[in-house]
Amino acid sequence: MKEERYHLALDKYDKNIVLNALNTLRTQQIQEERPTDPVDELISTVAHAPTKRVKVVHCRCNEER
């Protein structure tokens, strides 16, 4: 069975928030003397993710009809 994959659309601001959160998690794991390998791999994946221009369509889900 194939592994399920997810694709997220992040702008530069959101990407930096994710990287900062992962770095904070990594710091906590170092303080707790826990392995950081999974977080390190995820930081690398997010930091080196390819960019692609996409058209964003905003949802009107919360607007009154």
ChimeraX commands (.cxc) that place a marker at each C-alpha (Angstrom):
marker #1 position 0.00,0.00,0.00 radius 0.5
marker #1 position 1.29,3.45,-0.90 radius 0.5
marker #1 position 2.03,5.97,1.81 radius 0.5
marker #1 position -0.48,8.81,1.97 radius 0.5
marker #1 position 1.08,12.18,1.16 radius 0.5
marker #1 position -0.09,15.73,1.84 radius 0.5
marker #1 position 0.68,18.92,-0.06 radius 0.5
marker #1 position 0.42,22.24,1.73 radius 0.5
marker #1 position 0.38,25.68,0.16 radius 0.5
marker #1 position 2.40,28.04,2.37 radius 0.5
marker #1 position 3.58,31.55,1.68 radius 0.5
marker #1 position 6.96,32.75,2.98 radius 0.5
marker #1 position 5.42,34.00,6.22 radius 0.5
marker #1 position 3.67,30.69,6.98 radius 0.5
marker #1 position 6.77,28.69,6.04 radius 0.5
marker #1 position 8.81,30.69,8.56 radius 0.5
marker #1 position 6.19,30.07,11.27 radius 0.5
marker #1 position 6.36,26.31,10.63 radius 0.5
marker #1 position 10.18,26.34,10.70 radius 0.5
marker #1 position 10.24,28.35,13.93 radius 0.5
marker #1 position 7.75,25.96,15.56 radius 0.5
marker #1 position 9.80,22.94,14.49 radius 0.5
marker #1 position 12.97,24.56,15.79 radius 0.5
marker #1 position 11.27,25.21,19.14 radius 0.5
marker #1 position 10.20,21.56,19.28 radius 0.5
marker #1 position 13.76,20.48,18.46 radius 0.5
marker #1 position 15.12,22.67,21.26 radius 0.5
marker #1 position 12.66,21.15,23.74 radius 0.5
marker #1 position 13.66,17.64,22.71 radius 0.5
marker #1 position 17.35,18.46,23.16 radius 0.5
marker #1 position 16.61,19.77,26.67 radius 0.5
marker #1 position 14.70,16.57,27.46 radius 0.5
marker #1 position 17.57,14.52,25.99 radius 0.5
marker #1 position 15.27,12.93,23.42 radius 0.5
marker #1 position 16.33,12.10,19.83 radius 0.5
marker #1 position 15.76,14.89,17.32 radius 0.5
marker #1 position 16.21,12.92,14.09 radius 0.5
marker #1 position 12.54,12.99,12.96 radius 0.5
marker #1 position 12.26,16.73,13.62 radius 0.5
marker #1 position 15.60,17.38,11.88 radius 0.5
marker #1 position 14.37,15.54,8.79 radius 0.5
marker #1 position 11.11,17.50,8.77 radius 0.5
marker #1 position 12.95,20.81,9.16 radius 0.5
marker #1 position 15.12,19.89,6.19 radius 0.5
marker #1 position 12.08,18.85,4.13 radius 0.5
marker #1 position 10.23,22.10,4.81 radius 0.5
marker #1 position 13.29,24.29,4.36 radius 0.5
marker #1 position 14.23,22.74,1.01 radius 0.5
marker #1 position 10.73,22.18,-0.38 radius 0.5
marker #1 position 10.39,23.22,-4.01 radius 0.5
marker #1 position 8.28,26.26,-4.78 radius 0.5
marker #1 position 5.49,26.37,-7.29 radius 0.5
marker #1 position 3.25,29.25,-8.27 radius 0.5
marker #1 position -0.39,28.39,-7.74 radius 0.5
marker #1 position -3.65,30.28,-7.99 radius 0.5
marker #1 position -5.38,30.49,-4.62 radius 0.5
marker #1 position -9.17,30.52,-4.58 radius 0.5
marker #1 position -10.60,31.76,-1.30 radius 0.5
marker #1 position -13.49,29.83,0.20 radius 0.5
marker #1 position -16.73,31.63,1.00 radius 0.5
marker #1 position -17.71,28.99,3.53 radius 0.5
marker #1 position -18.23,31.37,6.46 radius 0.5
marker #1 position -20.13,34.08,4.61 radius 0.5
marker #1 position -23.86,34.41,5.11 radius 0.5
marker #1 position -26.00,33.36,2.16 radius 0.5
marker link #1:1,2 radius 0.2
marker link #1:2,3 radius 0.2
marker link #1:3,4 radius 0.2
marker link #1:4,5 radius 0.2
marker link #1:5,6 radius 0.2
marker link #1:6,7 radius 0.2
marker link #1:7,8 radius 0.2
marker link #1:8,9 radius 0.2
marker link #1:9,10 radius 0.2
marker link #1:10,11 radius 0.2
marker link #1:11,12 radius 0.2
marker link #1:12,13 radius 0.2
marker link #1:13,14 radius 0.2
marker link #1:14,15 radius 0.2
marker link #1:15,16 radius 0.2
marker link #1:16,17 radius 0.2
marker link #1:17,18 radius 0.2
marker link #1:18,19 radius 0.2
marker link #1:19,20 radius 0.2
marker link #1:20,21 radius 0.2
marker link #1:21,22 radius 0.2
marker link #1:22,23 radius 0.2
marker link #1:23,24 radius 0.2
marker link #1:24,25 radius 0.2
marker link #1:25,26 radius 0.2
marker link #1:26,27 radius 0.2
marker link #1:27,28 radius 0.2
marker link #1:28,29 radius 0.2
marker link #1:29,30 radius 0.2
marker link #1:30,31 radius 0.2
marker link #1:31,32 radius 0.2
marker link #1:32,33 radius 0.2
marker link #1:33,34 radius 0.2
marker link #1:34,35 radius 0.2
marker link #1:35,36 radius 0.2
marker link #1:36,37 radius 0.2
marker link #1:37,38 radius 0.2
marker link #1:38,39 radius 0.2
marker link #1:39,40 radius 0.2
marker link #1:40,41 radius 0.2
marker link #1:41,42 radius 0.2
marker link #1:42,43 radius 0.2
marker link #1:43,44 radius 0.2
marker link #1:44,45 radius 0.2
marker link #1:45,46 radius 0.2
marker link #1:46,47 radius 0.2
marker link #1:47,48 radius 0.2
marker link #1:48,49 radius 0.2
marker link #1:49,50 radius 0.2
marker link #1:50,51 radius 0.2
marker link #1:51,52 radius 0.2
marker link #1:52,53 radius 0.2
marker link #1:53,54 radius 0.2
marker link #1:54,55 radius 0.2
marker link #1:55,56 radius 0.2
marker link #1:56,57 radius 0.2
marker link #1:57,58 radius 0.2
marker link #1:58,59 radius 0.2
marker link #1:59,60 radius 0.2
marker link #1:60,61 radius 0.2
marker link #1:61,62 radius 0.2
marker link #1:62,63 radius 0.2
marker link #1:63,64 radius 0.2
marker link #1:64,65 radius 0.2
view
